[in-house]
Amino acid sequence: MDWVKEIKENENRALKLLYKTYRTDVFSWLKKTYSLDYETSADIFQQAVIIIYDKVIQNRLSEETDNVKSYLYGICKNKALEHIKYIKKEHDKKQNYLTGSIVENKDQESDFKQKNIKIIQKILEKIGHPCKEILELFYYKSWDFEEICEKMGYKNTNTTKNLKYRCLKRLRLLFFDHV
């Protein structure tokens, strides 16, 4: 099928057929090859179809491009790699905030740590009781779970551990909203 001609003559029919013909295979390939989820695969496929459509409309895709499947897969591959690179970059940024490795010298490191400590202190004030108290006892005063359990009047240490975990998770989420 001459996809370029088909898109120029009846774009709706051609694009529907393009979707119907390649969507499932491309989604499976993206999941298998790049471990992408359904939503990401759908976005990438949509972008690829739009790119093909735009190139046809702008006469930048010649009618000799008879293998639209290879062209579509090539675009999807590039978009998947861009996505993975972006996700890795964002993950590395977040890790750098947590570890402080974004800082290059001692003065900057000290400023960085002080800034993060101030942010965490503000968040601890907002997070309220009992989270603030549990986290301060555990991290600042180095109390063990039994001591915290006894002071806070909880039933057992598992309750304390569970609550500390949830409080820490909440603190992290609030921290990343600030940075």
Secondary structure, DSSP 4 states (H G I P E B T S, - for coil): --HHHHHHH-HHHHHHHHHHHHHHHHHHHHHHHH---HHHHHHHHHHHHHHHHHHHHTT-S-TT---HHHHHHHHHHHHHHHHHHHHHHHHHHHHHHHH-TT--SHHHHHHHHHHHHHHHHHHHHHH-TTHHHHHIIIIIS---HHHHHHHHT-S-HHHHHHHHHHHHHHHHHHHHHH-
